[in-house]
Each structure stands twice: as C-alpha cells, then as structure tokens.
C-alpha cells in the first residue's frame, strides 16, 4: 500500500492511522477511489 506517495511504514504511526481511516471510511464513501489506492 502507498499513501501520499510513500509506504505506510516510512510515514510512521500517523501514516498507518491514515491508512486505517481511508480503509474504513473511504470504503464506505468512495469505494472506487479506495480500490485505486490499494489496488
């Protein structure tokens, strides 16, 4: 997975938090965008 152009592990805990928010909230609001982000 890549968030904002960088791997979550390089972003640290905040990066992982963003990943979780996108995964939980984005999947409900914007499934296509989420699939593009993680696909």
Helices and strands as residue ranges (DSSP letters): E 2-3, E 6-7, H 8-11, H 13-21, I 22-26, H 27-29, H 31-38
